[in-house]
């Protein structure tokens, strides 16, 4: 009877151990980005919940200058298999110069201020961020900045083209995978149809779900490349 009891107990512990081990062995993915990424993160988590642990870096990660200040904290001391990251919408936004050193610089109309991070500085900052992230051993995925529609405050439509071109130079040189969400969103008409808000850089739930699908596919591709 005692042998039977210990056999059952041992089996229970083995089952618990296997379950825990399975959870521990899930690949860990870090998402870094602004409010666009905050919008699609819950859907990415849901799409990959059975196979991947998805974590978004705390809060709105804003511009590259914020990334340089906080990247070590975002990475922490845990291992990451994939890092999917994006900057740009905040770098290009027109700000009150007196707030330039804050984590969330105050936006003003495009005519009243300068870009938070100039194009040249943006490229330099991205190089520094990529080099630091590579040290983590994770596979990196750069996510292009989504389109700036007409009528928005504090940003100039079309500026994302220049910022994406600068980012692409860095990512090609550093051999970083690309998730081209800007191309996926497409023209202004296509953007509205897929769930882009008018006169607003953000997306409806429908739009965030569509973006999440592309993000999830990029993550799965990166994980396949690691196997």
Beta strands, then each sheet from edge to edge (+ up, - down):
strand 1: 27-32
strand 2: 52-56
strand 3: 82-85
strand 4: 94-95
strand 5: 114-115
strand 6: 139-143
strand 7: 177-179
sheet 1: 2+ 1+ 3+ 6+ 7+
sheet 2: 4+ 5-
end
